[in-house]
Amino acid sequence: MNKKHIIVIGSGFAGLSAACLLVKEGYKVTILEKNEQPGGRARVWEHNGFRFDMGPSWYWMPDVFENFYALFGKTAADFYNLKRLDPGYRVYFGKDDLLDVPADMTALEALFDSIEPGSSKGLREFLKQAEYKYRTGMGEYVFRPSHSITEYFDFNLIKKSFGIQLLTSMSKHVRKYFKSPKLIKLLEFPVLFLGATPQNTPAMYSMMNYADLVLGTWYPMGGMNEIVKAMVKTAEGLGVDIRLNTEVTKLDVQNGKVSQVITGNGDFTADFVIAGADYEHVDQHLLERPYRNYDEKYWDKRTMSPSSLLFYIGINKKLSNIQHHNLFFDEDFEQHAHEIYTEPQWPSKPLFYASCPSKTDSSVAPEGCENMFFLIPLAPGLEDSEAMRERYFNIILNRFEHISGETIRDSIVVKRSYAMQDFKNDYHSYKGNAYGLANTLMQTAFLKPAMRAKHIKNLLYTGQLTVPGPGVPPAIISGQVVAKEAMKMIE
């Protein structure tokens, strides 16, 4: 039995994933978590009978979760009841102008034909390619640690790279098949989760359309935090020691190795360290300058995913005119994207997302009430103030009420805002970003911040700022990849 001690910094999905695999292999594993709950951004906030998922709300790529649980002889059904949403979500283009995205493929093709006659044929071809990219990407790419470009010097892999359209933009790819602005918006929307515009996102990521439209949008009853509970139960059942309210303040390096992990609750001796906390924070603030992978200029030049302004809302009545997931695309997407990526500023006419999980799950709100949250994507690094938050709350509330036909302003009994300063305070999130590093071509695979520490023999990084990228499934995979790499390196 190998009892070398591994410290994992952070209990987000990547940290929990890595810890589970390592303790299964016989290592002694301790997770050090800054906050009072495990789960990183997937924490919950409970108030007056309402239970809010504070972070991720979309359950896509169910196969990634099942593959993870299978490593421990389990399935998702052993931990929570998974429900496929139908419709998966609703898109509003304006008042009395909306579409619901059905789970059934025949109904989806009919919807496409009703918007753009004959487009179902293009949809079939588009999704056939998207499936190939998904199967190739999930099988060949995401489980590579991407230490070097040489990992990709493989003839079959290079041949497949042309098939997954790594060098074509998502914007061009979608427009090859569809002319309707509505269908284009529908197919481009998933890349918003990747933190870049469709023009700057490789067409490889149409794999997300396969995840969305074919594999489906799901919901774990009880909320997304049920995934955290499942992973914590797995970790602790195997013997992982999770220390909450234990913030790492310094990594002490001696003879090229982290010898001590310093926290406000004492020091920990480690044989190996996996940093699942914000990469830039660990690199720039927990390590002395000679041991850092990068300098401040490097980080400043990274293209970060957007930050978000969120509002958690409890409403003392039921709503009938909305779905579980609702996208408000009634304003100019290009303008909002310009104000996130090109000329960072508070958006003039923001697109936004509204989630109402109580439409599916009565347990997240008191009887007769609705649990909602609103999200506006924002450029990272903006100045954050209560006055600005309140201004934007009124902007989106006015539009929500006008477009949906629901009046909620006078029925709000719980309200909490969350934005850039909160992301920084709670997660040491670089520039207050919400999703990590944007998946642009120049920040793909080995061009992302390295998983391996260049100047320290016993430190690896995991999570949304390194490979494979942002999102819950990629974070779980990142933990699996880093655990495998750690086992190769531990002396």
C-alpha positions as CSV (number, residue, x, y, z in Angstrom):
1,M,0.0,0.0,0.0
2,N,1.5,3.3,-1.1
3,K,1.1,5.9,1.6
4,K,2.8,8.9,0.0
5,H,0.9,12.0,0.9
6,I,-0.7,14.1,-1.8
7,I,-2.2,17.5,-1.1
8,V,-4.9,18.7,-3.4
9,I,-5.6,22.5,-3.3
10,G,-9.3,23.2,-3.9
11,S,-12.4,21.0,-3.9
12,G,-13.8,22.0,-7.3
13,F,-14.7,19.2,-9.8
14,A,-11.1,18.8,-10.9
15,G,-9.7,18.6,-7.4
16,L,-12.4,16.1,-6.3
17,S,-11.9,14.0,-9.5
18,A,-8.1,13.9,-8.9
19,A,-8.5,13.1,-5.2
20,C,-10.9,10.2,-5.9
21,L,-8.5,8.5,-8.4
22,L,-5.4,9.0,-6.3
23,V,-6.9,7.6,-3.1
24,K,-8.2,4.7,-5.0
25,E,-4.7,3.9,-6.0
26,G,-3.6,3.8,-2.4
27,Y,-2.2,7.3,-1.8
28,K,-3.0,9.3,1.3
29,V,-4.9,12.4,0.0
30,T,-5.9,15.6,1.7
31,I,-8.0,18.3,0.1
32,L,-7.5,21.8,1.4
33,E,-10.6,24.0,0.6
34,K,-10.7,27.7,1.2
35,N,-14.5,28.0,1.5
36,E,-17.0,26.5,4.0
37,Q,-18.4,24.1,1.4
38,P,-16.8,21.7,-1.1
39,G,-17.5,22.1,-4.8
40,G,-15.8,25.3,-5.9
41,R,-18.1,27.3,-8.0
42,A,-20.8,24.6,-7.7
43,R,-21.7,25.6,-4.1
44,V,-25.2,26.2,-2.9
45,W,-26.8,29.1,-1.1
46,E,-29.9,28.5,1.0
47,H,-32.2,31.2,2.3
48,N,-35.8,31.2,3.5
49,G,-36.5,27.8,2.0
50,F,-34.9,28.5,-1.4
51,R,-31.9,26.5,-2.5
52,F,-29.8,28.1,-5.2
53,D,-27.0,26.5,-7.3
54,M,-24.5,29.3,-7.3
55,G,-22.5,28.2,-10.3
56,P,-23.0,25.6,-13.1
57,S,-26.6,25.0,-14.1
58,W,-26.4,23.0,-17.4
59,Y,-25.8,19.2,-17.2
60,W,-24.4,18.3,-20.6
61,M,-22.2,15.4,-21.7
62,P,-23.7,12.8,-19.3
63,D,-21.3,10.2,-20.6
64,V,-18.4,12.0,-18.9
65,F,-20.1,11.7,-15.6
66,E,-21.0,8.1,-16.1
67,N,-17.5,7.2,-17.2
68,F,-16.2,8.9,-14.0
69,Y,-18.6,7.1,-11.7
70,A,-17.8,3.8,-13.5
71,L,-14.2,4.0,-12.3
72,F,-15.6,3.3,-8.8
73,G,-18.2,0.8,-9.8
74,K,-21.0,3.3,-9.7
75,T,-23.5,5.1,-12.0
76,A,-25.1,8.5,-11.7
77,A,-28.3,6.7,-10.6
78,D,-26.5,5.5,-7.4
79,F,-26.3,9.2,-6.3
80,Y,-29.1,11.2,-7.9
81,N,-32.1,11.0,-10.2
82,L,-31.2,12.4,-13.6
83,K,-34.0,13.9,-15.7
84,R,-33.8,14.9,-19.4
85,L,-35.4,18.2,-20.0
86,D,-37.9,18.5,-22.8
87,P,-37.7,21.1,-24.2
88,G,-34.1,21.4,-23.4
89,Y,-34.4,25.2,-23.3
90,R,-36.2,28.1,-24.7
91,V,-34.8,31.0,-26.8
92,Y,-36.5,34.3,-26.9
93,F,-35.8,36.5,-29.9
94,G,-38.3,39.2,-28.8
95,K,-41.9,39.5,-27.5
96,D,-44.1,36.7,-28.9
97,D,-41.0,35.4,-30.8
98,L,-39.5,32.3,-29.2
99,L,-38.6,28.7,-29.9
100,D,-38.4,25.7,-27.6
101,V,-35.7,23.2,-28.4
102,P,-37.2,19.7,-28.3
103,A,-35.4,16.6,-27.1
104,D,-36.8,14.5,-29.9
105,M,-34.7,14.6,-33.1
106,T,-37.7,14.3,-35.4
107,A,-39.3,17.3,-33.7
108,L,-36.0,19.2,-33.8
109,E,-35.7,18.6,-37.6
110,A,-39.3,19.8,-38.0
111,L,-38.5,22.9,-36.0
112,F,-35.5,23.7,-38.3
113,D,-37.6,23.2,-41.4
114,S,-40.3,25.5,-40.1
115,I,-37.7,28.3,-39.6
116,E,-35.6,27.6,-42.7
117,P,-37.3,25.2,-45.2
118,G,-35.1,22.3,-46.1
119,S,-32.6,23.0,-43.3
120,S,-33.2,19.6,-41.6
121,K,-30.9,18.0,-44.2
122,G,-28.2,20.5,-43.3
123,L,-28.9,19.7,-39.6
124,R,-28.3,16.0,-40.1
125,E,-25.0,16.6,-41.9
126,F,-23.9,19.2,-39.3
127,L,-24.7,16.9,-36.4
128,K,-23.0,13.9,-38.1
129,Q,-19.8,15.9,-38.3
130,A,-20.4,17.2,-34.8
131,E,-20.7,13.6,-33.5
132,Y,-17.4,12.7,-35.2
133,K,-15.7,15.6,-33.5
134,Y,-17.2,14.7,-30.2
135,R,-16.1,11.0,-30.5
136,T,-12.6,12.0,-31.7
137,G,-12.2,14.9,-29.3
138,M,-13.4,12.9,-26.2
139,G,-11.4,9.9,-27.3
140,E,-8.2,11.3,-28.7
141,Y,-7.6,14.8,-27.4
142,V,-9.0,15.6,-24.0
143,F,-7.2,12.9,-22.0
144,R,-3.7,14.1,-23.2
145,P,-1.8,16.1,-20.7
146,S,-0.5,18.4,-23.5
147,H,2.9,18.8,-22.0
148,S,4.3,19.2,-25.5
149,I,3.3,19.5,-29.2
150,T,5.1,16.1,-29.7
151,E,2.1,14.4,-28.1
152,Y,0.2,15.2,-31.3
153,F,2.9,13.9,-33.7
154,D,0.8,11.0,-34.6
155,F,-0.3,10.4,-38.3
156,N,-3.8,9.1,-37.4
157,L,-4.3,12.0,-35.0
158,I,-3.1,14.6,-37.5
159,K,-5.4,13.1,-40.1
160,K,-8.3,13.3,-37.7
161,S,-7.4,16.9,-36.9
162,F,-8.4,17.9,-40.4
163,G,-11.7,16.1,-39.9
164,I,-12.5,18.0,-36.7
165,Q,-11.8,21.4,-38.4
166,L,-9.3,22.8,-35.9
167,L,-8.4,25.7,-38.2
168,T,-11.9,26.7,-39.3
169,S,-14.0,29.1,-37.2
170,M,-17.3,28.1,-35.6
171,S,-18.9,31.1,-37.3
172,K,-17.9,30.0,-40.8
173,H,-18.8,26.4,-40.2
174,V,-22.4,27.2,-39.0
175,R,-23.0,29.5,-41.9
176,K,-22.0,26.9,-44.4
177,Y,-25.2,25.0,-43.5
178,F,-27.7,27.6,-42.3
179,K,-28.9,31.0,-43.4
180,S,-31.5,31.8,-40.8
181,P,-30.2,34.2,-38.1
182,K,-32.3,32.3,-35.5
183,L,-30.8,29.0,-36.3
184,I,-27.3,30.5,-36.5
185,K,-27.8,32.0,-33.0
186,L,-29.1,28.7,-31.7
187,L,-26.1,26.8,-33.0
188,E,-23.5,29.4,-31.9
189,F,-24.8,29.8,-28.4
190,P,-23.0,26.8,-26.8
191,V,-19.6,28.3,-27.5
192,L,-20.5,31.1,-25.1
193,F,-19.7,28.6,-22.4
194,L,-16.2,28.3,-23.9
195,G,-15.5,31.9,-23.4
196,A,-15.0,33.3,-26.9
197,T,-16.9,34.6,-29.9
198,P,-17.9,32.1,-32.7
199,Q,-15.4,33.9,-35.0
200,N,-12.5,33.1,-32.7
201,T,-13.6,29.6,-31.6
202,P,-12.4,26.6,-33.7
203,A,-15.2,24.7,-35.5
204,M,-14.0,21.6,-33.6
205,Y,-16.3,22.9,-30.9
206,S,-19.4,22.1,-32.9
207,M,-19.0,19.0,-30.8
208,M,-20.9,21.0,-28.2
209,N,-23.9,21.1,-30.6
210,Y,-23.8,17.3,-30.5
211,A,-23.7,17.4,-26.7
212,D,-26.6,19.8,-26.7
213,L,-29.0,18.6,-29.4
214,V,-28.3,14.9,-29.5
215,L,-27.0,13.9,-26.0
216,G,-29.4,16.4,-24.5
217,T,-29.8,18.8,-21.6
218,W,-30.3,17.0,-18.2
219,Y,-30.9,18.0,-14.6
220,P,-30.0,16.1,-11.4
221,M,-33.0,16.4,-9.1
222,G,-32.0,18.4,-6.1
223,G,-29.7,20.6,-8.2
224,M,-26.2,20.6,-9.7
225,N,-24.7,20.4,-6.2
226,E,-25.8,16.8,-6.1
227,I,-22.8,16.1,-8.4
228,V,-20.6,17.6,-5.7
229,K,-22.2,15.5,-3.0
230,A,-21.7,12.4,-5.2
231,M,-18.0,13.1,-5.7
232,V,-17.5,14.0,-2.0
233,K,-19.3,10.8,-0.9
234,T,-17.0,8.8,-3.2
235,A,-13.9,10.6,-2.1
236,E,-14.6,10.4,1.7
237,G,-15.8,6.8,1.3
238,L,-12.4,5.9,-0.1
239,G,-10.6,7.8,2.6
240,V,-9.9,11.4,1.3
241,D,-9.5,13.9,4.1
242,I,-11.4,17.1,3.1
243,R,-10.4,20.2,5.2
244,L,-12.9,23.1,4.7
245,N,-12.2,26.7,5.7
246,T,-8.5,26.0,5.1
247,E,-7.0,28.5,2.7
248,V,-3.5,27.9,1.4
249,T,-1.4,31.0,1.7
250,K,2.0,29.8,0.5
251,L,3.8,26.9,-1.0
252,D,7.2,26.5,0.6
253,V,9.7,25.2,-2.0
254,Q,13.0,23.5,-0.9
255,N,15.4,21.8,-3.2
256,G,13.1,22.0,-6.2
257,K,10.1,20.5,-4.4
258,V,7.1,21.8,-2.4
259,S,8.0,20.8,1.1
260,Q,5.3,22.6,3.1
261,V,1.8,23.8,2.2
262,I,1.2,26.7,4.5
263,T,-2.4,27.5,5.5
264,G,-4.1,29.7,8.1
265,N,-5.0,26.5,10.0
266,G,-1.4,25.1,10.1
267,D,1.2,23.7,7.8
268,F,1.0,20.4,5.8
269,T,3.8,18.3,4.7
270,A,3.3,16.9,1.2
271,D,5.1,14.4,-1.0
272,F,3.2,15.8,-4.0
273,V,0.9,18.8,-4.6
274,I,-2.0,19.2,-7.1
275,A,-3.2,22.7,-7.5
276,G,-6.9,22.8,-8.3
277,A,-7.3,26.4,-7.2
278,D,-7.1,29.3,-9.6
279,Y,-3.9,28.7,-11.6
280,E,-2.9,32.3,-11.8
281,H,-3.4,32.8,-8.1
282,V,-1.2,29.7,-7.3
283,D,1.4,30.7,-9.8
284,Q,1.7,34.4,-9.0
285,H,0.7,34.6,-5.3
286,L,1.5,31.3,-3.6
287,L,4.9,30.7,-5.1
288,E,8.1,32.7,-4.9
289,R,9.1,34.3,-8.3
290,P,11.9,31.8,-9.2
291,Y,9.3,28.9,-9.1
292,R,6.6,30.5,-11.1
293,N,5.6,29.1,-14.6
294,Y,4.8,32.5,-16.0
295,D,5.1,36.2,-15.3
296,E,2.4,38.9,-14.9
297,K,2.6,39.9,-18.6
298,Y,1.8,36.4,-19.7
299,W,-1.3,36.2,-17.6
300,D,-2.4,39.7,-18.6
301,K,-2.3,38.6,-22.3
302,R,-4.4,35.5,-21.8
303,T,-7.9,35.7,-23.3
304,M,-10.1,34.9,-20.4
305,S,-13.7,33.7,-20.5
306,P,-16.3,36.2,-19.5
307,S,-17.2,37.0,-16.0
308,S,-20.8,37.1,-15.0
309,L,-23.3,39.2,-13.1
310,L,-25.7,36.9,-11.4
311,F,-28.9,37.4,-9.4
312,Y,-30.4,34.7,-7.2
313,I,-34.1,35.4,-6.9
314,G,-36.9,33.9,-4.9
315,I,-40.4,34.6,-6.1
316,N,-43.5,34.0,-4.0
317,K,-45.8,32.9,-6.8
318,K,-45.7,30.4,-9.7
319,L,-44.8,31.3,-13.3
320,S,-46.3,29.8,-16.4
321,N,-44.6,31.5,-19.4
322,I,-41.0,30.3,-19.0
323,Q,-39.1,27.0,-19.1
324,H,-36.3,25.7,-16.9
325,H,-33.6,27.3,-19.1
326,N,-34.3,30.5,-21.0
327,L,-32.0,32.4,-23.3
328,F,-32.8,36.0,-24.1
329,F,-31.4,36.8,-27.5
330,D,-33.6,39.8,-28.2
331,E,-30.6,42.2,-28.5
332,D,-27.6,42.2,-30.8
333,F,-25.2,39.3,-30.1
334,E,-22.4,40.9,-32.0
335,Q,-22.6,44.1,-30.0
336,H,-22.6,42.3,-26.7
337,A,-19.6,40.1,-27.8
338,H,-17.8,43.3,-28.9
339,E,-18.2,44.8,-25.4
340,I,-16.9,41.6,-23.8
341,Y,-13.9,40.8,-26.0
342,T,-12.9,43.8,-28.2
343,E,-13.6,46.9,-26.2
344,P,-14.3,45.6,-22.7
345,Q,-17.1,47.6,-21.0
346,W,-20.4,47.1,-19.3
347,P,-22.7,46.1,-22.1
348,S,-25.1,48.6,-23.6
349,K,-27.8,46.0,-24.4
350,P,-26.9,42.7,-22.8
351,L,-28.1,39.3,-23.7
352,F,-28.9,37.3,-20.6
353,Y,-29.9,33.9,-19.4
354,A,-32.7,33.1,-16.9
355,S,-32.9,29.7,-15.1
356,C,-35.9,28.5,-13.2
357,P,-35.0,25.0,-11.8
358,S,-38.2,24.9,-9.7
359,K,-40.1,24.3,-13.0
360,T,-38.5,20.9,-12.9
361,D,-37.7,20.4,-9.2
362,S,-40.1,21.5,-6.5
363,S,-37.5,20.8,-3.8
364,V,-35.5,24.0,-4.5
365,A,-38.2,26.4,-3.5
366,P,-41.1,26.6,-0.9
367,E,-44.5,25.5,-2.1
368,G,-46.1,27.9,-4.4
369,C,-42.8,29.7,-5.1
370,E,-40.2,29.8,-7.9
371,N,-36.4,29.7,-7.7
372,M,-34.7,31.7,-10.4
373,F,-31.4,33.1,-11.3
374,F,-30.4,35.6,-14.0
375,L,-26.9,35.7,-15.6
376,I,-25.4,38.4,-17.8
377,P,-22.0,37.6,-19.4
378,L,-19.5,40.4,-18.8
379,A,-16.0,41.3,-19.8
380,P,-13.6,40.2,-17.0
381,G,-11.8,42.9,-15.0
382,L,-14.5,45.6,-15.1
383,E,-15.1,47.8,-12.1
384,D,-17.8,46.2,-10.0
385,S,-20.2,48.2,-7.8
386,E,-23.5,47.7,-6.1
387,A,-25.0,50.7,-8.0
388,M,-23.9,49.1,-11.4
389,R,-25.4,45.7,-10.3
390,E,-28.7,47.3,-9.4
391,R,-28.8,49.3,-12.7
392,Y,-28.4,46.1,-14.7
393,F,-30.9,44.2,-12.6
394,N,-33.5,46.7,-13.5
395,I,-32.5,46.5,-17.2
396,I,-32.9,42.8,-17.5
397,L,-36.0,42.7,-15.2
398,N,-37.8,45.2,-17.4
399,R,-36.9,43.1,-20.5
400,F,-37.8,39.8,-18.8
401,E,-41.2,41.0,-17.8
402,H,-41.9,42.6,-21.2
403,I,-40.8,39.6,-23.3
404,S,-42.1,36.7,-21.1
405,G,-45.3,38.4,-20.1
406,E,-44.6,37.5,-16.4
407,T,-44.7,40.2,-13.7
408,I,-42.3,39.3,-10.9
409,R,-40.9,42.6,-9.6
410,D,-43.4,42.9,-6.7
411,S,-43.2,39.2,-5.9
412,I,-39.5,39.0,-5.1
413,V,-38.9,37.8,-1.6
414,V,-35.2,36.7,-1.8
415,K,-32.5,38.5,-3.8
416,R,-28.8,38.3,-3.9
417,S,-26.3,39.6,-6.5
418,Y,-23.0,38.0,-7.3
419,A,-20.3,39.4,-9.7
420,M,-16.6,40.0,-10.4
421,Q,-15.6,41.0,-6.9
422,D,-17.3,38.0,-5.5
423,F,-15.5,35.7,-7.9
424,K,-12.2,37.2,-6.8
425,N,-13.0,37.1,-3.1
426,D,-14.4,33.5,-3.1
427,Y,-12.2,31.8,-5.7
428,H,-9.2,34.1,-6.3
429,S,-10.6,34.2,-9.8
430,Y,-8.2,36.0,-12.2
431,K,-9.8,39.3,-13.3
432,G,-13.1,37.9,-11.8
433,N,-13.6,35.4,-14.7
434,A,-16.5,33.0,-14.3
435,Y,-15.5,30.1,-16.6
436,G,-11.7,30.0,-16.9
437,L,-9.6,30.4,-20.0
438,A,-11.3,31.1,-23.3
439,N,-11.1,28.2,-25.8
440,T,-9.5,30.1,-28.7
441,L,-7.3,28.4,-31.2
442,M,-4.2,29.9,-29.6
443,Q,-5.3,28.6,-26.2
444,T,-6.0,25.0,-27.2
445,A,-4.2,21.9,-26.0
446,F,-0.5,22.4,-25.6
447,L,-1.0,26.2,-26.0
448,K,-2.9,26.4,-22.7
449,P,-1.0,27.1,-19.4
450,A,1.0,24.0,-18.7
451,M,-0.3,21.3,-16.4
452,R,3.3,20.6,-15.2
453,A,5.2,23.0,-13.0
454,K,8.4,23.9,-14.9
455,H,10.6,24.5,-11.8
456,I,9.1,22.3,-9.2
457,K,9.4,18.5,-9.3
458,N,6.3,17.6,-7.3
459,L,3.6,20.1,-8.4
460,L,0.9,19.8,-11.1
461,Y,-2.0,22.1,-12.0
462,T,-5.5,21.1,-12.9
463,G,-8.9,22.8,-13.6
464,Q,-10.4,25.3,-15.9
465,L,-7.2,27.3,-16.6
466,T,-5.3,24.3,-18.0
467,V,-6.2,21.3,-20.2
468,P,-8.7,20.4,-21.4
469,G,-10.6,23.6,-20.6
470,P,-13.6,25.2,-19.0
471,G,-16.9,23.5,-18.1
472,V,-17.9,20.8,-15.6
473,P,-17.2,17.7,-17.7
474,P,-13.7,19.1,-18.8
475,A,-12.9,19.8,-15.2
476,I,-13.7,16.3,-14.2
477,I,-11.5,15.0,-17.0
478,S,-8.7,17.4,-16.0
479,G,-8.7,15.8,-12.6
480,Q,-8.4,12.4,-14.2
481,V,-5.6,13.4,-16.4
482,V,-3.6,15.1,-13.6
483,A,-4.0,12.1,-11.3
484,K,-2.5,9.8,-14.0
485,E,0.4,12.3,-14.5
486,A,1.0,12.5,-10.8
487,M,1.2,8.8,-10.4
488,K,4.0,8.8,-13.1
489,M,5.9,11.5,-11.3
490,I,5.7,10.5,-7.6
491,E,9.0,9.0,-6.5
